[in-house]
């Protein structure tokens, strides 16, 4: 546990007031909670004003240019040249250790439904009905009733898998996301990813697909979603129910895919955008901006072709 005063002492940057309280969690600005530290990287006054309805026990790292808008805020605010970098420094200093590689000395599987070559963390919670094939690695996670894990799958820490999920061979679920921030000397600093992955009921993920864990919140795969071979799902992505992601698709971090979306093979979807419900994305499309619901898009860059209302 750390205090807000410790953060101020460590960062040595300007602030609006001192409110000393214990900080229990780092959190995203879109998911604020009491006794937490967060940051806002954009100079978005509208977002800043959302703090007025929040607890005063939140420490917020803000861009320097927002200082003049903070006089009537109840929260303690720090003013940074690079909020994302300073938040990363706080994560590394107070909340996370260096990436750990779990070393398994022996297999702990003792059921006929789990292959004897599979390695399982003793803190994993696995329903008795779950079937796990050979040469898998199962870290501290949860796997729900009726799920099937095929050979050579690696499921990392903080992954929650619901009922009747099937994950095919050579998938990685919950890997560290690709996130870096540039330091003052121009070098890249790796951003810790302490979120997880939530996979809902009746999802099927085909071979050689990767799903990154979230930075602070979870990457989310909704009910009934199907993800084809060799796809990459970036950190913080949300895919809502019954959507289809076909082969070799890349979805950039923090993008949201709506319900009943079809993404054609070899498509690339930009990070930090939203795809509306019932959108059809044509083969090999390069989607660079948000897409409204009920349309068909295709091309490079992807453009609206026609409506997709049924």
C-alpha positions in Angstrom: 0.0 0.0 0.0 1.2 3.5 -0.8 0.0 7.0 0.0 -0.7 10.0 -2.2 2.2 11.8 -0.5 4.6 9.0 -1.5 3.6 9.5 -5.1 4.2 13.3 -5.0 7.6 12.7 -3.4 8.5 10.1 -6.1 7.4 12.1 -9.2 8.4 15.6 -8.1 5.9 17.3 -10.3 3.5 20.2 -9.6 0.1 19.5 -7.9 -3.0 21.5 -6.9 -3.4 20.4 -3.3 -2.3 17.7 -0.8 -4.9 15.2 0.2 -3.1 12.3 2.0 -4.8 8.9 1.6 -3.9 5.3 1.0 -3.9 4.3 -2.6 -5.0 0.7 -3.1 -5.3 0.4 -6.9 -4.3 1.8 -10.3 -7.3 2.2 -12.5 -8.2 3.6 -16.0 -9.9 7.0 -16.3 -12.9 5.3 -17.8 -13.3 3.0 -14.8 -12.6 5.2 -11.8 -12.8 3.8 -8.3 -12.2 5.1 -4.7 -8.7 5.0 -3.3 -7.1 4.8 -6.7 -4.6 6.5 -8.9 -5.3 7.2 -12.6 -4.2 9.4 -15.5 -5.6 11.3 -18.4 -3.3 11.5 -21.4 -5.5 13.8 -23.5 -6.3 17.5 -22.9 -10.0 16.7 -22.8 -11.8 19.2 -20.5 -15.1 17.3 -20.9 -13.5 14.1 -19.5 -11.8 16.1 -16.8 -15.2 17.5 -15.6 -16.5 13.9 -15.1 -14.3 14.0 -11.9 -16.8 16.4 -10.3 -19.1 13.4 -9.6 -16.4 11.1 -8.2 -14.8 10.5 -4.9 -12.2 13.0 -3.6 -9.9 10.0 -2.8 -8.6 9.6 -6.3 -5.1 10.8 -7.4 -5.1 12.0 -11.0 -2.1 12.6 -13.2 -3.1 15.2 -15.8 -1.5 17.1 -18.7 0.1 20.4 -17.6 -2.3 22.4 -19.9 -5.3 21.2 -17.8 -4.1 22.9 -14.7 -6.2 26.0 -15.1 -9.4 23.8 -15.2 -8.7 22.1 -11.9 -9.5 24.8 -9.3 -13.0 23.5 -8.5 -12.1 19.8 -8.4 -12.1 17.9 -5.1 -9.4 15.5 -6.2 -5.7 15.8 -5.8 -4.2 16.4 -9.3 -0.6 16.2 -10.4 0.4 18.1 -13.6 2.8 16.2 -15.9 4.5 16.8 -19.2 3.8 13.1 -20.0 1.0 11.6 -17.8 1.2 8.2 -19.5 5.0 8.0 -18.7 4.6 9.1 -15.1 1.7 6.7 -14.6 4.0 3.9 -16.0 6.7 4.9 -13.5 4.2 4.7 -10.7 3.0 1.2 -11.8 6.6 -0.1 -11.9 7.7 1.5 -8.6 4.7 0.6 -6.4 2.4 -1.9 -8.1 4.2 -4.5 -10.2 7.4 -6.5 -10.2 9.3 -7.4 -13.3 7.5 -9.9 -15.5 7.7 -13.3 -13.8 8.1 -16.6 -15.7 6.3 -19.4 -13.8 8.6 -22.3 -13.3 6.7 -25.6 -13.0 8.7 -28.4 -11.3 6.1 -31.1 -12.0 2.7 -31.7 -13.5 -0.1 -31.4 -10.9 -2.8 -32.9 -13.1 -4.4 -35.9 -11.5 -7.5 -36.5 -13.7 -8.1 -38.5 -16.8 -9.6 -35.4 -18.5 -6.3 -33.5 -18.3 -3.4 -34.9 -20.2 -0.4 -35.9 -18.0 2.0 -33.6 -20.0 0.0 -30.5 -19.1 1.4 -28.2 -16.4 -1.1 -26.5 -14.1 -0.6 -23.8 -11.5 -1.9 -25.0 -8.1 -4.0 -21.9 -7.8 -5.9 -22.5 -11.0 -9.6 -23.1 -10.7 -10.7 -25.7 -13.2 -14.2 -27.3 -13.3 -14.1 -31.1 -13.1 -15.8 -31.4 -16.5 -13.0 -29.5 -18.4 -10.9 -31.4 -20.9 -7.3 -30.3 -21.5 -5.0 -31.8 -24.1 -1.3 -32.4 -24.1 1.5 -29.9 -23.5 -0.7 -27.1 -22.3 0.4 -24.6 -19.6 -2.3 -23.3 -17.3 -1.4 -20.5 -15.0 -3.5 -19.0 -12.2 -6.8 -18.7 -14.0 -10.4 -20.0 -14.0 -11.8 -22.4 -16.6 -15.6 -23.0 -16.5 -17.8 -26.0 -16.9 -17.8 -27.9 -20.2 -14.8 -26.1 -21.7 -12.2 -27.8 -23.9 -8.5 -26.8 -24.2 -6.7 -28.4 -27.1 -2.9 -29.2 -27.2 -0.1 -26.7 -26.6 -2.3 -23.9 -25.4 -0.9 -21.4 -22.9 -3.4 -19.7 -20.6 -1.7 -17.0 -18.5 -2.6 -15.5 -15.1 -5.8 -13.5 -14.6 -7.8 -15.2 -17.4 -11.4 -16.1 -16.7 -13.0 -18.6 -19.0 -16.8 -19.2 -18.7 -18.8 -22.2 -19.7 -18.6 -24.3 -22.9 -15.6 -22.4 -24.3 -13.3 -24.2 -26.8 -9.7 -23.1 -27.5 -7.8 -24.9 -30.2 -4.1 -25.8 -30.4 -1.2 -23.3 -30.1 -3.3 -20.4 -28.8 -2.0 -17.9 -26.2 -4.5 -16.3 -23.9 -3.5 -13.5 -21.6 -0.1 -12.6 -22.9 1.5 -9.2 -22.1 0.2 -6.6 -24.5 2.4 -4.5 -26.8 2.4 -1.1 -25.0 5.3 1.3 -24.8 5.7 5.0 -23.9 8.7 7.2 -25.0 10.9 8.6 -22.3 12.5 12.0 -22.2 15.7 10.7 -23.8 13.7 9.1 -26.7 13.9 5.5 -25.6 10.9 3.2 -25.3 9.7 2.2 -21.8 7.5 -0.9 -21.5 4.0 -0.3 -19.9 3.1 -3.0 -17.4 -0.1 -4.8 -18.2 -1.9 -5.9 -15.0 -5.4 -6.6 -16.4 -6.6 -9.9 -17.5 -8.9 -11.6 -20.1 -12.6 -12.4 -19.7 -14.0 -15.0 -22.2 -17.7 -15.5 -22.0 -19.9 -18.6 -22.6 -19.8 -20.5 -25.9 -16.8 -18.8 -27.4 -14.6 -20.7 -29.8 -11.1 -19.6 -30.6 -9.2 -21.4 -33.4 -5.6 -22.4 -33.7 -2.6 -20.0 -33.4 -4.6 -17.0 -32.2 -3.3 -14.7 -29.5 -5.4 -12.6 -27.1 -3.5 -10.0 -25.1 -4.4 -9.2 -21.5 -5.7 -5.7 -20.6 -3.4 -2.9 -19.4 -5.6 -2.1 -16.3 -9.0 -3.5 -17.2 -9.8 -6.9 -18.9 -9.7 -7.7 -22.6 -13.3 -9.0 -23.2 -14.7 -11.6 -25.5 -18.5 -11.7 -25.4 -20.9 -14.7 -25.5 -20.9 -16.7 -28.7 -18.0 -15.0 -30.4 -16.0 -17.1 -32.9 -12.4 -16.2 -33.6 -10.7 -17.9 -36.6 -7.1 -19.1 -37.1 -4.1 -16.8 -36.7 -5.8 -13.7 -35.4 -4.4 -11.2 -33.0 -6.6 -9.5 -30.4 -4.8 -6.5 -28.8 -4.9 -5.4 -25.2 -8.2 -3.9 -23.8 -10.2 -5.0 -26.9 -13.9 -5.6 -26.4 -15.7 -8.0 -28.8 -19.4 -8.1 -28.1 -21.7 -11.1 -28.4 -22.1 -13.3 -31.6 -19.5 -11.5 -33.6 -17.3 -13.4 -36.1 -13.6 -12.6 -36.5 -12.2 -14.6 -39.5 -8.7 -15.8 -40.3 -5.6 -13.6 -40.0 -7.4 -10.5 -38.6 -5.6 -8.0 -36.4 -7.6 -5.9 -33.9 -5.6 -3.0 -32.4 -5.6 -2.3 -28.7 -8.6 -0.7 -27.0 -10.9 -1.1 -30.0 -14.5 -2.1 -29.4 -16.3 -4.5 -31.8 -20.1 -4.4 -31.5 -22.7 -7.2 -31.6 -23.2 -9.5 -34.6 -20.2 -8.0 -36.5 -18.5 -10.0 -39.3 -14.8 -9.2 -40.0 -13.5 -10.6 -43.2 -10.2 -12.5 -43.6 -6.9 -10.6 -43.5 -8.5 -7.4 -42.2 -6.7 -4.9 -39.9 -8.7 -2.7 -37.5 -7.1 0.4 -36.0 -6.6 0.7 -32.3 -8.9 3.0 -30.2 -11.9 2.9 -32.5 -15.5 1.5 -32.3 -17.2 -0.7 -34.8 -21.0 -0.6 -34.4 -23.5 -3.5 -34.2 -24.3 -5.5 -37.3 -21.4 -4.2 -39.3 -19.9 -6.4 -42.2 -16.2 -5.8 -42.9 -15.1 -7.1 -46.3 -12.0 -9.2 -46.9 -8.6 -7.5 -46.5 -10.1 -4.3 -45.3 -8.0 -1.7 -43.5 -10.3 0.0 -41.0 -8.8 3.3 -39.8 -11.7 5.0 -38.1 -14.9 4.2 -36.2 -17.8 2.7 -38.1 -21.5 3.3 -37.5 -23.9 0.4 -37.0 -25.7 -1.5 -39.7 -23.3 -0.8 -42.6 -21.0 -2.8 -45.0 -17.5 -1.5 -45.3 -14.5 -2.6 -47.4 -11.3 -1.4 -48.9 -8.0 0.3 -48.0 -8.9 2.5 -46.3 -12.3 0.9 -45.5 -15.3 2.9 -46.7 -19.0 2.4 -46.4 -20.4 0.5 -49.3 -24.0 0.2 -48.4 -26.4 -0.4 -45.5 -26.5 -3.8 -43.8 -30.0 -3.6 -42.4 -32.0 -6.8 -42.6 
